[in-house]
Amino acid sequence: MSQLTFEGHRPLKNNRSFVTLMLAQAISNLGDWLHLLAILTLVGIRWNTTPWEITFVTLSAALPILRSCISLRRWGNDSTDIKGCTS
């Protein structure tokens, strides 16, 4: 019989679907980070930008997330818990 923990559920590390999902998410996060690093390097070296311009590029990458948070709050979905969106 398998080892049971909290209220009769198996540990997540034994759940193959969960482990696959977390591994895929980790690979995706690494790809996102490398993509941002490549863009910042390209902007910084290719066009000889200042640190302020590189900061602007970084903030521009965050604008879609900020816009979606504002839109969800405007539609009255306050019950939706969105990471990074605070009231």
Protein Blocks (a to p, Z undefined) as FASTA:
>chain_A
ZZddeehiacfklmmklmmmmmmmmmmmmmmmmmmmmmmmmmmmmnopafklmmmmmmmm
mmmmmmmmmmmmmnopampccehiaZZ
